[in-house]
Each structure stands twice: as C-alpha cells, then as structure tokens.
Amino acid sequence: MYYEALDEAVTLYLKRNGLTQDALAAQMGMAPNTFSWKRRGIREFSLAEAAKLADIVGISLDDAVGRERRAG
C-alpha cells in the first residue's frame, strides 16, 4: 500500500538533511531498491519498518499512514 503522507515526509526529510534515498535505505537497514519499492507501494512496509521510518522522519505512525485521530 502506498502511504502518501509518509512519502511526503520522507521527501521533506531527505531535502532538509541533504540525504539521498540510498542513505535513508541504509539507515533503515534495507537495500536501496527494496526501500524504493516499499516507498512507492510496490511492496509493503512491515509495521515495524513503518514505525521506524516515521520515527526517523519525525512524524507519528498515525500520520504516516494517514489515519485520522479520534477526539476523545
């Protein structure tokens, strides 16, 4: 599944930090092509991978997957 909010956060993170997608893939512990496939929704991020990536780029997992928060 493609997560638009996560992809946008990754793009901003890379630009702000002057990093390449390959560098972020290495930080995630995966091959660059695997990271690219997952980022584009060709392959699925595991929950642990999505949580780690969201943490790296500085957003919540809920925001990363586009899940709206409910008022309590």
All heavy atoms as TSV, in Angstrom:
chain	resi	resn	atom	element	x	y	z
A	1	MET	N	N	0.843	-1.177	0.000
A	1	MET	CA	C	0.000	0.000	0.000
A	1	MET	C	C	0.887	1.239	0.000
A	1	MET	O	O	1.902	1.292	0.681
A	1	MET	CB	C	-0.906	-0.026	1.221
A	1	MET	CG	C	-1.691	1.246	1.411
A	1	MET	SD	S	-2.849	1.158	2.772
A	1	MET	CE	C	-4.329	0.927	1.848
A	2	TYR	N	N	0.521	2.221	-0.766
A	2	TYR	CA	C	1.245	3.480	-0.849
A	2	TYR	C	C	0.712	4.426	0.220
A	2	TYR	O	O	-0.497	4.643	0.327
A	2	TYR	CB	C	1.069	4.088	-2.242
A	2	TYR	CG	C	1.644	5.480	-2.372
A	2	TYR	CD1	C	3.014	5.666	-2.376
A	2	TYR	CD2	C	0.818	6.589	-2.484
A	2	TYR	CE1	C	3.566	6.938	-2.500
A	2	TYR	CE2	C	1.353	7.857	-2.613
A	2	TYR	CZ	C	2.725	8.029	-2.622
A	2	TYR	OH	O	3.253	9.286	-2.732
A	3	TYR	N	N	1.615	4.977	1.022
A	3	TYR	CA	C	1.248	5.937	2.067
A	3	TYR	C	C	1.746	7.311	1.659
A	3	TYR	O	O	2.922	7.641	1.825
A	3	TYR	CB	C	1.829	5.527	3.410
A	3	TYR	CG	C	1.325	4.205	3.914
A	3	TYR	CD1	C	2.168	3.097	4.004
A	3	TYR	CD2	C	-0.007	4.055	4.298
A	3	TYR	CE1	C	1.699	1.877	4.474
A	3	TYR	CE2	C	-0.486	2.835	4.753
A	3	TYR	CZ	C	0.377	1.756	4.840
A	3	TYR	OH	O	-0.092	0.557	5.294
A	4	GLU	N	N	0.854	8.121	1.115
A	4	GLU	CA	C	1.224	9.431	0.589
A	4	GLU	C	C	1.855	10.316	1.648
A	4	GLU	O	O	2.868	10.973	1.394
A	4	GLU	CB	C	-0.005	10.120	-0.005
A	4	GLU	CG	C	0.313	11.455	-0.642
A	4	GLU	CD	C	-0.888	12.096	-1.305
A	4	GLU	OE1	O	-1.974	11.497	-1.342
A	4	GLU	OE2	O	-0.728	13.217	-1.802
A	5	ALA	N	N	1.277	10.348	2.853
A	5	ALA	CA	C	1.811	11.211	3.907
A	5	ALA	C	C	3.231	10.795	4.291
A	5	ALA	O	O	4.096	11.649	4.530
A	5	ALA	CB	C	0.900	11.182	5.135
A	6	LEU	N	N	3.482	9.509	4.344
A	6	LEU	CA	C	4.817	9.020	4.677
A	6	LEU	C	C	5.799	9.367	3.563
A	6	LEU	O	O	6.912	9.820	3.825
A	6	LEU	CB	C	4.792	7.510	4.924
A	6	LEU	CG	C	6.099	6.867	5.356
A	6	LEU	CD1	C	6.641	7.518	6.622
A	6	LEU	CD2	C	5.905	5.373	5.576
A	7	ASP	N	N	5.388	9.192	2.323
A	7	ASP	CA	C	6.249	9.521	1.190
A	7	ASP	C	C	6.591	11.003	1.187
A	7	ASP	O	O	7.743	11.390	0.964
A	7	ASP	CB	C	5.572	9.112	-0.118
A	7	ASP	CG	C	6.504	9.222	-1.312
A	7	ASP	OD1	O	7.696	8.865	-1.176
A	7	ASP	OD2	O	6.047	9.657	-2.373
A	8	GLU	N	N	5.615	11.846	1.457
A	8	GLU	CA	C	5.865	13.293	1.508
A	8	GLU	C	C	6.819	13.644	2.648
A	8	GLU	O	O	7.712	14.484	2.485
A	8	GLU	CB	C	4.551	14.058	1.671
A	8	GLU	CG	C	3.693	14.024	0.419
A	8	GLU	CD	C	2.318	14.645	0.620
A	8	GLU	OE1	O	2.018	15.133	1.736
A	8	GLU	OE2	O	1.547	14.643	-0.346
A	9	ALA	N	N	6.649	13.001	3.798
A	9	ALA	CA	C	7.533	13.244	4.934
A	9	ALA	C	C	8.955	12.789	4.622
A	9	ALA	O	O	9.925	13.460	4.999
A	9	ALA	CB	C	7.007	12.540	6.183
A	10	VAL	N	N	9.090	11.678	3.915
A	10	VAL	CA	C	10.413	11.194	3.518
A	10	VAL	C	C	11.071	12.196	2.577
A	10	VAL	O	O	12.245	12.553	2.747
A	10	VAL	CB	C	10.326	9.794	2.860
A	10	VAL	CG1	C	11.630	9.437	2.143
A	10	VAL	CG2	C	9.981	8.744	3.902
A	11	THR	N	N	10.333	12.685	1.599
A	11	THR	CA	C	10.870	13.666	0.649
A	11	THR	C	C	11.367	14.906	1.380
A	11	THR	O	O	12.482	15.381	1.124
A	11	THR	CB	C	9.804	14.044	-0.396
A	11	THR	OG1	O	9.437	12.866	-1.132
A	11	THR	CG2	C	10.321	15.095	-1.359
A	12	LEU	N	N	10.568	15.430	2.293
A	12	LEU	CA	C	10.977	16.607	3.064
A	12	LEU	C	C	12.197	16.323	3.922
A	12	LEU	O	O	13.121	17.138	3.995
A	12	LEU	CB	C	9.828	17.088	3.952
A	12	LEU	CG	C	8.689	17.804	3.257
A	12	LEU	CD1	C	7.542	18.065	4.230
A	12	LEU	CD2	C	9.178	19.120	2.676
A	13	TYR	N	N	12.220	15.166	4.561
A	13	TYR	CA	C	13.343	14.782	5.408
A	13	TYR	C	C	14.636	14.723	4.591
A	13	TYR	O	O	15.669	15.242	5.022
A	13	TYR	CB	C	13.057	13.423	6.055
A	13	TYR	CG	C	14.201	12.882	6.878
A	13	TYR	CD1	C	14.409	13.326	8.183
A	13	TYR	CD2	C	15.073	11.934	6.359
A	13	TYR	CE1	C	15.467	12.827	8.935
A	13	TYR	CE2	C	16.120	11.432	7.100
A	13	TYR	CZ	C	16.314	11.879	8.389
A	13	TYR	OH	O	17.358	11.400	9.138
A	14	LEU	N	N	14.571	14.104	3.427
A	14	LEU	CA	C	15.753	13.992	2.581
A	14	LEU	C	C	16.255	15.363	2.149
A	14	LEU	O	O	17.459	15.650	2.215
A	14	LEU	CB	C	15.459	13.122	1.359
A	14	LEU	CG	C	15.158	11.642	1.632
A	14	LEU	CD1	C	14.740	10.938	0.345
A	14	LEU	CD2	C	16.341	10.949	2.276
A	15	LYS	N	N	15.335	16.241	1.739
A	15	LYS	CA	C	15.715	17.588	1.298
A	15	LYS	C	C	16.305	18.399	2.450
A	15	LYS	O	O	17.327	19.060	2.285
A	15	LYS	CB	C	14.514	18.315	0.704
A	15	LYS	CG	C	14.131	17.818	-0.662
A	15	LYS	CD	C	12.951	18.577	-1.211
A	15	LYS	CE	C	12.560	18.040	-2.576
A	15	LYS	NZ	N	11.403	18.734	-3.143
A	16	ARG	N	N	15.652	18.366	3.598
A	16	ARG	CA	C	16.114	19.155	4.754
A	16	ARG	C	C	17.483	18.715	5.245
A	16	ARG	O	O	18.251	19.515	5.761
A	16	ARG	CB	C	15.121	19.043	5.905
A	16	ARG	CG	C	13.873	19.816	5.705
A	16	ARG	CD	C	12.976	19.716	6.918
A	16	ARG	NE	N	11.715	20.375	6.664
A	16	ARG	CZ	C	10.582	20.062	7.245
A	16	ARG	NH1	N	10.543	19.086	8.138
A	16	ARG	NH2	N	9.482	20.711	6.966
A	17	ASN	N	N	17.769	17.426	5.128
A	17	ASN	CA	C	19.005	16.884	5.672
A	17	ASN	C	C	20.076	16.614	4.617
A	17	ASN	O	O	21.154	16.117	4.953
A	17	ASN	CB	C	18.705	15.604	6.463
A	17	ASN	CG	C	17.894	15.918	7.694
A	17	ASN	OD1	O	18.419	16.461	8.661
A	17	ASN	ND2	N	16.608	15.612	7.670
A	18	GLY	N	N	19.773	16.955	3.374
A	18	GLY	CA	C	20.734	16.775	2.298
A	18	GLY	C	C	21.152	15.323	2.106
A	18	GLY	O	O	22.306	15.040	1.803
A	19	LEU	N	N	20.207	14.426	2.285
A	19	LEU	CA	C	20.484	12.997	2.166
A	19	LEU	C	C	19.898	12.438	0.881
A	19	LEU	O	O	18.992	13.020	0.287
A	19	LEU	CB	C	19.867	12.235	3.346
A	19	LEU	CG	C	20.404	12.566	4.729
A	19	LEU	CD1	C	19.583	11.854	5.796
A	19	LEU	CD2	C	21.869	12.179	4.837
A	20	THR	N	N	20.412	11.285	0.496
A	20	THR	CA	C	19.850	10.574	-0.636
A	20	THR	C	C	18.924	9.466	-0.118
A	20	THR	O	O	19.000	9.074	1.053
A	20	THR	CB	C	20.950	9.903	-1.482
A	20	THR	OG1	O	21.607	8.918	-0.678
A	20	THR	CG2	C	21.948	10.923	-2.000
A	21	GLN	N	N	18.094	8.967	-1.005
A	21	GLN	CA	C	17.219	7.853	-0.642
A	21	GLN	C	C	18.057	6.628	-0.270
A	21	GLN	O	O	17.686	5.875	0.630
A	21	GLN	CB	C	16.270	7.543	-1.797
A	21	GLN	CG	C	15.294	6.433	-1.476
A	21	GLN	CD	C	14.216	6.283	-2.508
A	21	GLN	OE1	O	13.307	7.102	-2.558
A	21	GLN	NE2	N	14.315	5.257	-3.340
A	22	ASP	N	N	19.192	6.451	-0.937
A	22	ASP	CA	C	20.066	5.324	-0.615
A	22	ASP	C	C	20.587	5.417	0.816
A	22	ASP	O	O	20.695	4.405	1.516
A	22	ASP	CB	C	21.240	5.249	-1.587
A	22	ASP	CG	C	20.825	4.798	-2.979
A	22	ASP	OD1	O	19.630	4.503	-3.202
A	22	ASP	OD2	O	21.709	4.749	-3.862
A	23	ALA	N	N	20.914	6.626	1.266
A	23	ALA	CA	C	21.392	6.815	2.637
A	23	ALA	C	C	20.297	6.478	3.639
A	23	ALA	O	O	20.559	5.854	4.672
A	23	ALA	CB	C	21.875	8.246	2.841
A	24	LEU	N	N	19.073	6.875	3.324
A	24	LEU	CA	C	17.952	6.561	4.219
A	24	LEU	C	C	17.674	5.062	4.215
A	24	LEU	O	O	17.375	4.486	5.264
A	24	LEU	CB	C	16.706	7.354	3.824
A	24	LEU	CG	C	15.493	7.215	4.732
A	24	LEU	CD1	C	15.827	7.494	6.200
A	24	LEU	CD2	C	14.380	8.138	4.262
A	25	ALA	N	N	17.797	4.437	3.065
A	25	ALA	CA	C	17.626	2.977	2.987
A	25	ALA	C	C	18.641	2.286	3.887
A	25	ALA	O	O	18.294	1.347	4.618
A	25	ALA	CB	C	17.773	2.507	1.548
A	26	ALA	N	N	19.882	2.755	3.857
A	26	ALA	CA	C	20.923	2.173	4.712
A	26	ALA	C	C	20.580	2.372	6.185
A	26	ALA	O	O	20.757	1.466	7.004
A	26	ALA	CB	C	22.278	2.799	4.388
A	27	GLN	N	N	20.068	3.546	6.520
A	27	GLN	CA	C	19.650	3.829	7.897
A	27	GLN	C	C	18.519	2.895	8.321
A	27	GLN	O	O	18.425	2.506	9.485
A	27	GLN	CB	C	19.209	5.292	8.000
A	27	GLN	CG	C	19.119	5.835	9.383
A	27	GLN	CD	C	18.846	7.335	9.397
A	27	GLN	OE1	O	18.771	8.004	8.379
A	27	GLN	NE2	N	18.672	7.870	10.582
A	28	MET	N	N	17.677	2.520	7.371
A	28	MET	CA	C	16.579	1.591	7.638
A	28	MET	C	C	17.046	0.142	7.650
A	28	MET	O	O	16.304	-0.749	8.056
A	28	MET	CB	C	15.487	1.744	6.570
A	28	MET	CG	C	14.683	3.020	6.649
A	28	MET	SD	S	13.587	3.028	8.079
A	28	MET	CE	C	12.505	1.660	7.692
A	29	GLY	N	N	18.269	-0.107	7.171
A	29	GLY	CA	C	18.795	-1.466	7.140
A	29	GLY	C	C	18.249	-2.299	5.994
A	29	GLY	O	O	18.096	-3.516	6.121
A	30	MET	N	N	17.967	-1.638	4.869
A	30	MET	CA	C	17.467	-2.384	3.709
A	30	MET	C	C	18.157	-1.911	2.440
A	30	MET	O	O	18.731	-0.819	2.411
A	30	MET	CB	C	15.942	-2.297	3.593
A	30	MET	CG	C	15.359	-0.933	3.388
A	30	MET	SD	S	13.531	-0.918	3.245
A	30	MET	CE	C	13.018	-1.376	4.871
A	31	ALA	N	N	18.100	-2.750	1.433
A	31	ALA	CA	C	18.696	-2.419	0.145
A	31	ALA	C	C	17.960	-1.231	-0.475
A	31	ALA	O	O	16.743	-1.086	-0.287
A	31	ALA	CB	C	18.622	-3.620	-0.792
A	32	PRO	N	N	18.690	-0.390	-1.213
A	32	PRO	CA	C	18.055	0.777	-1.831
A	32	PRO	C	C	16.852	0.438	-2.711
A	32	PRO	O	O	15.832	1.131	-2.657
A	32	PRO	CB	C	19.176	1.406	-2.658
A	32	PRO	CG	C	20.421	0.994	-1.958
A	32	PRO	CD	C	20.129	-0.402	-1.443
A	33	ASN	N	N	16.959	-0.638	-3.514
A	33	ASN	CA	C	15.827	-0.974	-4.383
A	33	ASN	C	C	14.626	-1.452	-3.566
A	33	ASN	O	O	13.482	-1.156	-3.902
A	33	ASN	CB	C	16.215	-1.990	-5.456
A	33	ASN	CG	C	16.674	-3.317	-4.905
A	33	ASN	OD1	O	17.199	-3.402	-3.787
A	33	ASN	ND2	N	16.521	-4.365	-5.684
A	34	THR	N	N	14.862	-2.162	-2.476
A	34	THR	CA	C	13.767	-2.609	-1.613
A	34	THR	C	C	13.077	-1.404	-0.987
A	34	THR	O	O	11.847	-1.324	-0.954
A	34	THR	CB	C	14.289	-3.550	-0.507
A	34	THR	OG1	O	14.905	-4.681	-1.124
A	34	THR	CG2	C	13.171	-4.004	0.410
A	35	PHE	N	N	13.866	-0.455	-0.495
A	35	PHE	CA	C	13.294	0.756	0.100
A	35	PHE	C	C	12.454	1.509	-0.931
A	35	PHE	O	O	11.348	1.955	-0.634
A	35	PHE	CB	C	14.406	1.653	0.662
A	35	PHE	CG	C	13.888	2.880	1.336
A	35	PHE	CD1	C	13.335	2.818	2.594
A	35	PHE	CD2	C	13.949	4.114	0.707
A	35	PHE	CE1	C	12.844	3.950	3.221
A	35	PHE	CE2	C	13.461	5.252	1.321
A	35	PHE	CZ	C	12.908	5.176	2.582
A	36	SER	N	N	12.977	1.628	-2.135
A	36	SER	CA	C	12.247	2.321	-3.200
A	36	SER	C	C	10.922	1.638	-3.501
A	36	SER	O	O	9.890	2.296	-3.635
A	36	SER	CB	C	13.110	2.376	-4.465
A	36	SER	OG	O	12.399	2.955	-5.531
A	37	TRP	N	N	10.949	0.311	-3.604
A	37	TRP	CA	C	9.706	-0.426	-3.878
A	37	TRP	C	C	8.694	-0.215	-2.761
A	37	TRP	O	O	7.507	-0.050	-3.015
A	37	TRP	CB	C	9.979	-1.910	-4.029
A	37	TRP	CG	C	10.785	-2.284	-5.229
A	37	TRP	CD1	C	10.888	-1.608	-6.417
A	37	TRP	CD2	C	11.620	-3.429	-5.355
A	37	TRP	NE1	N	11.738	-2.266	-7.265
A	37	TRP	CE2	C	12.207	-3.389	-6.644
A	37	TRP	CE3	C	11.943	-4.487	-4.515
A	37	TRP	CZ2	C	13.077	-4.365	-7.099
A	37	TRP	CZ3	C	12.813	-5.464	-4.975
A	37	TRP	CH2	C	13.370	-5.397	-6.247
A	38	LYS	N	N	9.157	-0.247	-1.525
A	38	LYS	CA	C	8.242	-0.075	-0.394
A	38	LYS	C	C	7.722	1.358	-0.333
A	38	LYS	O	O	6.542	1.584	-0.061
A	38	LYS	CB	C	8.934	-0.470	0.911
A	38	LYS	CG	C	9.170	-1.972	0.989
A	38	LYS	CD	C	9.779	-2.401	2.291
A	38	LYS	CE	C	9.925	-3.922	2.289
A	38	LYS	NZ	N	10.010	-4.473	3.625
A	39	ARG	N	N	8.593	2.299	-0.602
A	39	ARG	CA	C	8.175	3.701	-0.579
A	39	ARG	C	C	7.097	3.985	-1.627
A	39	ARG	O	O	6.179	4.760	-1.392
A	39	ARG	CB	C	9.405	4.583	-0.817
A	39	ARG	CG	C	9.112	6.037	-0.679
A	39	ARG	CD	C	10.352	6.877	-0.805
A	39	ARG	NE	N	9.966	8.275	-0.852
A	39	ARG	CZ	C	10.744	9.241	-1.251
A	39	ARG	NH1	N	11.985	8.998	-1.592
A	39	ARG	NH2	N	10.298	10.480	-1.279
A	40	ARG	N	N	7.214	3.349	-2.776
A	40	ARG	CA	C	6.251	3.555	-3.868
A	40	ARG	C	C	5.021	2.666	-3.773
A	40	ARG	O	O	4.112	2.769	-4.593
A	40	ARG	CB	C	6.932	3.344	-5.206
A	40	ARG	CG	C	7.960	4.431	-5.521
A	40	ARG	CD	C	8.606	4.246	-6.860
A	40	ARG	NE	N	9.493	3.082	-6.811
A	40	ARG	CZ	C	9.774	2.314	-7.860
A	40	ARG	NH1	N	9.241	2.545	-9.036
A	40	ARG	NH2	N	10.589	1.292	-7.743
A	41	GLY	N	N	4.981	1.771	-2.775
A	41	GLY	CA	C	3.812	0.927	-2.591
A	41	GLY	C	C	3.831	-0.342	-3.409
A	41	GLY	O	O	2.831	-1.065	-3.452
A	42	ILE	N	N	4.946	-0.644	-4.069
A	42	ILE	CA	C	5.049	-1.885	-4.834
A	42	ILE	C	C	5.156	-3.062	-3.877
A	42	ILE	O	O	4.629	-4.138	-4.133
A	42	ILE	CB	C	6.248	-1.820	-5.799
A	42	ILE	CG1	C	6.003	-0.719	-6.831
A	42	ILE	CG2	C	6.498	-3.162	-6.470
A	42	ILE	CD1	C	7.206	-0.375	-7.682
A	43	ARG	N	N	5.858	-2.841	-2.781
A	43	ARG	CA	C	5.932	-3.812	-1.687
A	43	ARG	C	C	5.464	-3.120	-0.421
A	43	ARG	O	O	5.475	-1.903	-0.328
A	43	ARG	CB	C	7.358	-4.315	-1.500
A	43	ARG	CG	C	7.836	-5.116	-2.679
A	43	ARG	CD	C	8.813	-6.144	-2.246
A	43	ARG	NE	N	9.205	-6.963	-3.382
A	43	ARG	CZ	C	10.334	-7.602	-3.452
A	43	ARG	NH1	N	11.184	-7.542	-2.454
A	43	ARG	NH2	N	10.619	-8.323	-4.506
A	44	GLU	N	N	5.075	-3.916	0.555
A	44	GLU	CA	C	4.537	-3.376	1.811
A	44	GLU	C	C	5.641	-3.156	2.849
A	44	GLU	O	O	6.526	-3.992	3.003
A	44	GLU	CB	C	3.528	-4.354	2.410
A	44	GLU	CG	C	2.286	-4.556	1.577
A	44	GLU	CD	C	1.242	-3.490	1.806
A	44	GLU	OE1	O	1.184	-2.935	2.912
A	44	GLU	OE2	O	0.493	-3.222	0.865
A	45	PHE	N	N	5.564	-2.032	3.565
A	45	PHE	CA	C	6.368	-1.863	4.761
A	45	PHE	C	C	5.744	-2.728	5.848
A	45	PHE	O	O	4.514	-2.781	5.978
A	45	PHE	CB	C	6.325	-0.410	5.265
A	45	PHE	CG	C	7.230	0.541	4.541
A	45	PHE	CD1	C	6.704	1.509	3.696
A	45	PHE	CD2	C	8.606	0.490	4.721
A	45	PHE	CE1	C	7.535	2.408	3.040
A	45	PHE	CE2	C	9.438	1.390	4.066
A	45	PHE	CZ	C	8.911	2.347	3.225
A	46	SER	N	N	6.571	-3.388	6.640
A	46	SER	CA	C	6.041	-4.051	7.833
A	46	SER	C	C	5.667	-2.955	8.827
A	46	SER	O	O	6.097	-1.798	8.677
A	46	SER	CB	C	7.092	-4.977	8.447
A	46	SER	OG	O	8.147	-4.221	9.020
A	47	LEU	N	N	4.897	-3.305	9.825
A	47	LEU	CA	C	4.529	-2.322	10.843
A	47	LEU	C	C	5.775	-1.767	11.523
A	47	LEU	O	O	5.895	-0.560	11.733
A	47	LEU	CB	C	3.584	-2.942	11.876
A	47	LEU	CG	C	3.089	-2.015	12.982
A	47	LEU	CD1	C	2.388	-0.806	12.416
A	47	LEU	CD2	C	2.185	-2.776	13.930
A	48	ALA	N	N	6.723	-2.640	11.834
A	48	ALA	CA	C	7.962	-2.201	12.482
A	48	ALA	C	C	8.753	-1.255	11.571
A	48	ALA	O	O	9.299	-0.249	12.047
A	48	ALA	CB	C	8.809	-3.407	12.865
A	49	GLU	N	N	8.810	-1.563	10.278
A	49	GLU	CA	C	9.519	-0.688	9.332
A	49	GLU	C	C	8.834	0.665	9.209
A	49	GLU	O	O	9.497	1.713	9.202
A	49	GLU	CB	C	9.593	-1.342	7.957
A	49	GLU	CG	C	10.490	-2.548	7.878
A	49	GLU	CD	C	10.344	-3.331	6.599
A	49	GLU	OE1	O	9.298	-3.204	5.899
A	49	GLU	OE2	O	11.270	-4.097	6.289
A	50	ALA	N	N	7.513	0.662	9.112
A	50	ALA	CA	C	6.771	1.918	9.002
A	50	ALA	C	C	6.960	2.760	10.255
A	50	ALA	O	O	7.144	3.981	10.171
A	50	ALA	CB	C	5.292	1.656	8.756
A	51	ALA	N	N	6.944	2.119	11.416
A	51	ALA	CA	C	7.137	2.848	12.677
A	51	ALA	C	C	8.542	3.431	12.750
A	51	ALA	O	O	8.730	4.582	13.161
A	51	ALA	CB	C	6.876	1.928	13.860
A	52	LYS	N	N	9.542	2.653	12.336
A	52	LYS	CA	C	10.927	3.126	12.357
A	52	LYS	C	C	11.109	4.295	11.398
A	52	LYS	O	O	11.721	5.310	11.748
A	52	LYS	CB	C	11.883	1.987	11.982
A	52	LYS	CG	C	13.339	2.390	11.990
A	52	LYS	CD	C	14.238	1.209	11.683
A	52	LYS	CE	C	15.710	1.612	11.700
A	52	LYS	NZ	N	16.590	0.456	11.464
A	53	LEU	N	N	10.559	4.187	10.198
A	53	LEU	CA	C	10.686	5.254	9.216
A	53	LEU	C	C	9.974	6.520	9.689
A	53	LEU	O	O	10.514	7.618	9.562
A	53	LEU	CB	C	10.148	4.799	7.858
A	53	LEU	CG	C	10.296	5.775	6.702
A	53	LEU	CD1	C	11.748	6.211	6.518
A	53	LEU	CD2	C	9.755	5.155	5.423
A	54	ALA	N	N	8.784	6.361	10.238
A	54	ALA	CA	C	8.057	7.514	10.752
A	54	ALA	C	C	8.864	8.206	11.853
A	54	ALA	O	O	8.943	9.443	11.899
A	54	ALA	CB	C	6.687	7.092	11.282
A	55	ASP	N	N	9.474	7.422	12.715
A	55	ASP	CA	C	10.298	7.982	13.791
A	55	ASP	C	C	11.495	8.730	13.212
A	55	ASP	O	O	11.811	9.834	13.666
A	55	ASP	CB	C	10.748	6.860	14.726
A	55	ASP	CG	C	11.440	7.384	15.957
A	55	ASP	OD1	O	10.873	8.272	16.638
A	55	ASP	OD2	O	12.560	6.908	16.259
A	56	ILE	N	N	12.143	8.157	12.221
A	56	ILE	CA	C	13.309	8.800	11.608
A	56	ILE	C	C	12.932	10.145	10.999
A	56	ILE	O	O	13.640	11.135	11.182
A	56	ILE	CB	C	13.950	7.887	10.543
A	56	ILE	CG1	C	14.641	6.694	11.206
A	56	ILE	CG2	C	14.940	8.662	9.674
A	56	ILE	CD1	C	15.093	5.614	10.232
A	57	VAL	N	N	11.813	10.181	10.272
A	57	VAL	CA	C	11.434	11.425	9.582
A	57	VAL	C	C	10.647	12.380	10.471
A	57	VAL	O	O	10.326	13.490	10.057
A	57	VAL	CB	C	10.692	11.159	8.252
A	57	VAL	CG1	C	11.553	10.351	7.317
A	57	VAL	CG2	C	9.345	10.500	8.463
A	58	GLY	N	N	10.336	11.958	11.692
A	58	GLY	CA	C	9.743	12.861	12.671
A	58	GLY	C	C	8.240	13.038	12.610
A	58	GLY	O	O	7.739	14.126	12.906
A	59	ILE	N	N	7.523	11.986	12.225
A	59	ILE	CA	C	6.065	12.055	12.258
A	59	ILE	C	C	5.541	10.840	13.017
A	59	ILE	O	O	6.252	9.861	13.202
A	59	ILE	CB	C	5.437	12.125	10.843
A	59	ILE	CG1	C	5.741	10.864	10.020
A	59	ILE	CG2	C	5.901	13.375	10.113
A	59	ILE	CD1	C	5.012	10.817	8.686
A	60	SER	N	N	4.288	10.927	13.443
A	60	SER	CA	C	3.691	9.793	14.145
A	60	SER	C	C	3.325	8.703	13.139
A	60	SER	O	O	3.148	8.972	11.948
A	60	SER	CB	C	2.434	10.225	14.904
A	60	SER	OG	O	1.379	10.496	13.995
A	61	LEU	N	N	3.208	7.492	13.617
A	61	LEU	CA	C	2.791	6.396	12.749
A	61	LEU	C	C	1.382	6.647	12.222
A	61	LEU	O	O	1.093	6.368	11.054
A	61	LEU	CB	C	2.871	5.062	13.485
A	61	LEU	CG	C	2.574	3.809	12.668
A	61	LEU	CD1	C	3.492	3.723	11.444
A	61	LEU	CD2	C	2.704	2.571	13.518
A	62	ASP	N	N	0.503	7.190	13.056
A	62	ASP	CA	C	-0.855	7.520	12.601
A	62	ASP	C	C	-0.807	8.496	11.428
A	62	ASP	O	O	-1.509	8.317	10.432
A	62	ASP	CB	C	-1.687	8.125	13.729
A	62	ASP	CG	C	-2.209	7.105	14.707
A	62	ASP	OD1	O	-2.259	5.903	14.360
A	62	ASP	OD2	O	-2.586	7.496	15.820
A	63	ASP	N	N	0.025	9.534	11.557
A	63	ASP	CA	C	0.142	10.499	10.464
A	63	ASP	C	C	0.765	9.858	9.238
A	63	ASP	O	O	0.373	10.160	8.104
A	63	ASP	CB	C	0.953	11.708	10.905
A	63	ASP	CG	C	0.213	12.601	11.884
A	63	ASP	OD1	O	-1.033	12.507	11.967
A	63	ASP	OD2	O	0.874	13.391	12.585
A	64	ALA	N	N	1.714	8.979	9.456
A	64	ALA	CA	C	2.418	8.334	8.333
A	64	ALA	C	C	1.480	7.527	7.460
A	64	ALA	O	O	1.606	7.513	6.248
A	64	ALA	CB	C	3.535	7.431	8.876
A	65	VAL	N	N	0.525	6.845	8.073
A	65	VAL	CA	C	-0.389	6.000	7.306
A	65	VAL	C	C	-1.699	6.696	6.996
A	65	VAL	O	O	-2.613	6.096	6.456
A	65	VAL	CB	C	-0.625	4.636	7.995
A	65	VAL	CG1	C	0.679	3.869	8.120
A	65	VAL	CG2	C	-1.314	4.787	9.334
A	66	GLY	N	N	-1.798	7.976	7.365
A	66	GLY	CA	C	-2.987	8.748	7.047
A	66	GLY	C	C	-4.188	8.435	7.898
A	66	GLY	O	O	-5.322	8.657	7.502
A	67	ARG	N	N	-3.946	7.893	9.080
A	67	ARG	CA	C	-5.034	7.560	9.992
A	67	ARG	C	C	-5.397	8.783	10.811
A	67	ARG	O	O	-4.550	9.388	11.451
A	67	ARG	CB	C	-4.588	6.436	10.909
A	67	ARG	CG	C	-5.691	5.893	11.763
A	67	ARG	CD	C	-5.204	4.679	12.480
A	67	ARG	NE	N	-5.440	4.871	13.899
A	67	ARG	CZ	C	-5.071	4.051	14.840
A	67	ARG	NH1	N	-4.374	2.981	14.541
A	67	ARG	NH2	N	-5.342	4.277	16.089
A	68	GLU	N	N	-6.658	9.139	10.745
A	68	GLU	CA	C	-7.127	10.306	11.490
A	68	GLU	C	C	-7.264	9.957	12.955
A	68	GLU	O	O	-7.700	8.867	13.317
A	68	GLU	CB	C	-8.476	10.785	10.951
A	68	GLU	CG	C	-8.386	11.338	9.554
A	68	GLU	CD	C	-9.715	11.877	9.076
A	68	GLU	OE1	O	-10.538	12.276	9.907
A	68	GLU	OE2	O	-9.916	11.879	7.855
A	69	ARG	N	N	-6.901	10.909	13.773
A	69	ARG	CA	C	-7.064	10.716	15.208
A	69	ARG	C	C	-8.500	11.044	15.600
A	69	ARG	O	O	-9.109	11.961	15.068
A	69	ARG	CB	C	-6.114	11.623	15.972
A	69	ARG	CG	C	-4.689	11.221	15.740
A	69	ARG	CD	C	-3.796	11.923	16.737
A	69	ARG	NE	N	-2.436	11.469	16.513
A	69	ARG	CZ	C	-1.424	12.260	16.306
A	69	ARG	NH1	N	-1.595	13.550	16.316
A	69	ARG	NH2	N	-0.218	11.779	16.125
A	70	ARG	N	N	-9.001	10.267	16.528
A	70	ARG	CA	C	-10.375	10.493	17.003
A	70	ARG	C	C	-10.349	11.353	18.256
A	70	ARG	O	O	-9.495	11.180	19.117
A	70	ARG	CB	C	-11.042	9.169	17.335
A	70	ARG	CG	C	-11.230	8.306	16.119
A	70	ARG	CD	C	-11.946	7.047	16.469
A	70	ARG	NE	N	-12.041	6.224	15.256
A	70	ARG	CZ	C	-12.260	4.955	15.294
A	70	ARG	NH1	N	-12.407	4.319	16.418
A	70	ARG	NH2	N	-12.346	4.279	14.175
A	71	ALA	N	N	-11.283	12.259	18.335
A	71	ALA	CA	C	-11.401	13.096	19.529
A	71	ALA	C	C	-11.883	12.221	20.668
A	71	ALA	O	O	-12.767	11.386	20.522
A	71	ALA	CB	C	-12.365	14.244	19.277
A	72	GLY	N	N	-11.282	12.393	21.835
A	72	GLY	CA	C	-11.617	11.550	22.957
A	72	GLY	C	C	-12.592	12.208	23.811
A	72	GLY	O	O	-13.170	11.949	24.716
